[in-house]
Structure formats: C-alpha cells, structure tokens
Amino acid sequence: MPAQRLRSALRAHSGSLPLRVLRDPDRWFILGTLIATIPAFYLEMLTGERSLLAAAAYVLAALAMVLRIALRRVLMATRMRRWLVWTLIAGLLLAAVLPPSSTSSFALTLRLLTALLTLLHMMWLLQHLLARDSLPSLLGAAVLVLLLCGAGFWWIEPRTPTLADGLWLAFTTAATVGYGDVVPSTPASKVFAVFVVLLGFGILSLVTASIAAMWVESSERRMEHDILRDLHAEIGQLRAELRATHDELQSLRRRLDQPP
C-alpha cells in the first residue's frame, strides 16, 4: 500500500517543475558542457591565440553528447534532428582543433555555425521546462538568460565597465529596444549580440505568451464556473419538479386504489 500511494503521488505530480528537473540528470550535464563552449568561443576571439581550455570545453561537450547517445540509446524523433545532433558533434570537434577565429575566416565561420547549433540544441534540452503554461520556470529562465548575457557583455564589451551596464545592454538587446546609449563596439560583442537577440527575444516572447494565456485561462475558468453553477441550479429544479410529479402520481394512485 505505501508503494502504491508513492507511485500514485509521483504520477499525480509528474508534471511538477522539481520532478521535471530531476527526471533526466545527464541532460543537465550536457547542458552545462554546451554552456561552457560559449565563453570558450569568445576566449579565443579576445586573446587571438589557441586556448587549451577552450579546446577542452569543445571536446568535453562533444564527448558528453556521444556518451548520452551511446549509453542511453537516445532516439531522436526525426531524421533532421539526428542530422543536426551529429553535425553539432562534428562541429564541436573541429572547433577544438582549428586555428584561432581571429586568424582564420573558415574557423570563425565554422565556430559561428557550431554556436548556432549549440543554441538550438540547448533550447531542445530545455523545451520540457519552457512550456507555455509554466510561468515560474519561464520567468526563472528569463532572469537567468538576462544575468548570463549581462555578464557576457560585461566581460567582452569595453563600454560596459560594470555589471549593471552589461545587464542594461543585455536587456535592451534582448528586448530589441535599442536606445543607443550603449552599443556593442567590438567584433566579439557584436557576434554576442546576435545570439542575445535570438535567445532573449525567444524567452521574452514565451513569457508574454504565458501571461496572456494565464489571463485567457482564468476568464475561461470563470465562464466554466458560471455554466456549471447554472447547470446545477437547473438540475436541482428538475429534481424538485420530478419529485412533485412523483408525489402527485402516488396520490392519484392511492385515490384510484380506494374502493368506491
């Protein structure tokens, strides 16, 4: 009985955020390795030299994805997704051995394409959390993206000497506001701004859609409540009328059964 109750509780709360987070721990390890490739990309752009740390980050992310596919036999839903995953793995391995991006246009182009595929794969890994009806997780993801993007601008953009300036530039870039008081001025920060727009605008759109859906669903729930209340009232009235009809029939039957 305790085991059955535990299974019932897990089924009842299978959609809750903590269980969705803990359901697939190696997913978060792969996500962490992919996030580590972002500073690795900009580290070589800023220094202009090959970095063993950046190469290790690329190789670790590729190995983590290969091991997850091999050990857990993860099946991609479509042929296109399988092609994208293996292309990302190949791109990560090539990014680890190619010369610095500042000295090779081919290396820069390949690392940019790999970064774009990395962003797509990260969104795929997080899609079970970024549901439209999960406003707390979406707000948490938006705040995390804003903090990471602000820290990135603070690191690579010379016009943002403080973290607050980096956060402000990240917000105006992600929201596509573009006040113009602080703008990316280096090639590295301009490339970073492209990914901030793609990621930040997508997250902010999901948050806006979730808030709108929450208002619509609350209005629908009120309408359903009113309909059910009227339905229950009508059912109660029908029961009262049936009871009165039944009493009248019983009274008529008793009168008919009486001897003349």
GUTIMAR-931088 format. One record per residue (C-alpha): x, y negated, z negated; residue in one letter. Coordinates in pm, whole numbers, padded with zeros to 5 digits, always signed. Example, Ala and Ser with C-alpha at 12.3 -4.5 7.8 and 13.67 -1.06 7.14 Angstrom:
+01230+00450-00780A
+01367+00106-00714S
//
This chain:
+00000+00000+00000M
+00272-00260-00078P
+00442-00176+00253A
+00114-00216+00441Q
+00049-00550+00273R
+00401-00663+00362L
+00353-00567+00727R
+00018-00744+00730S
+00175-01058+00584A
+00454-01050+00841L
+00205-01012+01124R
-00003-01295+00984A
+00296-01530+00962H
+00486-01408+01267S
+00435-01744+01434G
+00572-01949+01144S
+00887-02152+01201L
+01117-01973+00946P
+01043-01628+01089L
+01087-01753+01444R
+01427-01888+01341V
+01540-01566+01167L
+01396-01326+01423R
+01699-01333+01656D
+02017-01443+01472P
+02257-01378+01762D
+02053-01626+01966R
+02177-01897+01729W
+02536-01776+01756F
+02521-01809+02135I
+02357-02150+02099L
+02640-02262+01871G
+02907-02144+02116T
+02732-02324+02402L
+02711-02645+02198I
+03087-02616+02133A
+03153-02633+02508T
+03015-02988+02520I
+03297-03151+02317P
+03538-02918+02498A
+03431-03071+02831F
+03486-03427+02710Y
+03806-03342+02524L
+03985-03269+02850E
+03836-03577+03018M
+03957-03803+02738L
+04306-03657+02695T
+04377-03578+03061G
+04561-03262+02954E
+04472-02896+02925R
+04348-02805+02580S
+04374-02456+02436L
+04088-02540+02202L
+03860-02632+02494A
+03960-02316+02684A
+03887-02105+02375A
+03543-02264+02343A
+03459-02178+02706Y
+03583-01820+02673V
+03403-01765+02341L
+03071-01882+02489A
+03112-01653+02792A
+03204-01352+02577L
+02912-01414+02341A
+02667-01411+02632M
+02819-01095+02783V
+02813-00914+02449L
+02449-01005+02390R
+02354-00869+02730I
+02564-00553+02686A
+02483-00463+02325L
+02120-00566+02304R
+02041-00498+02670R
+01862-00829+02704V
+01639-00821+03011L
+01587-01146+03197M
+01234-01192+03320A
+01316-01291+03678T
+01594-01239+03929R
+01655-01615+03932M
+01717-01617+03556R
+01960-01326+03584R
+02145-01510+03861W
+02164-01829+03652L
+02295-01643+03345V
+02573-01465+03532W
+02658-01785+03720T
+02689-01964+03386L
+02920-01692+03252I
+03140-01716+03562A
+03142-02095+03538G
+03248-02085+03172L
+03538-01852+03251L
+03651-02066+03545L
+03625-02384+03334A
+03868-02227+03086A
+04144-02169+03346V
+04104-02464+03584L
+04325-02775+03550P
+04200-03082+03361P
+03898-03258+03508S
+04085-03588+03532S
+04336-03439+03777T
+04111-03219+03990S
+03783-03315+04156S
+03694-02949+04207F
+03746-02876+03837A
+03533-03177+03740L
+03251-03073+03975T
+03254-02714+03853L
+03253-02819+03487R
+02964-03058+03552L
+02761-02781+03715L
+02852-02548+03428T
+02742-02813+03177A
+02407-02845+03358L
+02356-02466+03349L
+02458-02470+02982T
+02188-02728+02910L
+01927-02518+03092L
+02027-02206+02901H
+02016-02390+02570M
+01660-02503+02646M
+01571-02143+02732W
+01712-02026+02398L
+01507-02290+02214L
+01181-02255+02405Q
+01026-02032+02134H
+01074-02319+01886L
+00985-02607+02115L
+00621-02509+02156A
+00379-02791+02224R
+00174-02708+01914D
+00476-02712+01681S
+00513-03081+01598L
+00750-03041+01294P
+01003-02837+01492S
+00982-03079+01783L
+01042-03378+01556L
+01335-03197+01394G
+01480-03117+01737A
+01436-03481+01846A
+01618-03610+01537V
+01897-03354+01583L
+01940-03443+01950V
+01949-03813+01863L
+02215-03759+01597L
+02433-03542+01821L
+02403-03780+02116C
+02476-04078+01891G
+02784-03905+01754A
+02891-03825+02110G
+02867-04188+02222F
+03047-04295+01906W
+03332-04060+01999W
+03373-04128+02372I
+03241-04483+02425E
+03478-04767+02318P
+03189-05018+02300R
+03026-04826+02013T
+03271-04867+01724P
+03018-04748+01463T
+02783-04453+01440L
+02488-04693+01430A
+02592-04836+01767D
+02622-04484+01905G
+02276-04392+01778L
+02128-04709+01929W
+02287-04635+02268L
+02166-04274+02247A
+01809-04384+02172F
+01790-04646+02447T
+01941-04399+02693T
+01715-04106+02598A
+01404-04325+02598A
+01511-04479+02933T
+01464-04827+02783V
+01796-04973+02893G
+01811-05307+02711Y
+02159-05368+02845G
+02318-05488+02520D
+02533-05173+02503V
+02603-04966+02816V
+02839-04676+02897P
+03164-04814+03034S
+03392-04512+03087T
+03353-04218+03327P
+03320-03977+03035A
+03044-04178+02868S
+02860-04225+03199K
+02859-03849+03256V
+02745-03801+02898F
+02462-04050+02951A
+02324-03836+03236V
+02285-03536+03006F
+02146-03755+02727V
+01871-03873+02964V
+01789-03518+03078L
+01782-03373+02727L
+01648-03667+02530G
+01370-03761+02772F
+01254-03399+02780G
+01241-03375+02399I
+01064-03710+02363L
+00808-03605+02625S
+00736-03285+02431L
+00691-03483+02108V
+00449-03725+02280T
+00254-03435+02433A
+00236-03259+02096S
+00099-03571+01922I
-00162-03617+02195A
-00260-03251+02174A
-00294-03281+01796M
-00545-03567+01832W
-00739-03384+02102V
-00750-03063+01897E
-00868-03250+01588S
-01152-03404+01790S
-01241-03061+01929E
-01242-02912+01580R
-01485-03183+01463R
-01712-03109+01757M
-01700-02736+01686E
-01782-02804+01320H
-02085-03013+01418D
-02205-02748+01663I
-02168-02469+01406L
-02348-02676+01142R
-02643-02739+01376D
-02644-02373+01477L
-02654-02257+01115H
-02939-02501+01045A
-03138-02369+01340E
-03072-02009+01238I
-03193-02090+00885G
-03507-02247+01026Q
-03573-01942+01246L
-03529-01715+00946R
-03780-01920+00748A
-04030-01905+01034E
-03982-01530+01073L
-04031-01483+00701R
-04353-01685+00713A
-04474-01488+01014T
-04393-01163+00837H
-04588-01272+00530D
-04887-01368+00742E
-04882-01030+00918L
-04861-00848+00585Q
-05154-01049+00454S
-05357-00976+00768L
-05276-00607+00745R
-05390-00589+00382R
-05719-00756+00472R
-05773-00517+00761L
-05698-00218+00538D
-05961-00320+00282Q
-06291-00126+00310P
-06587-00329+00438P
//
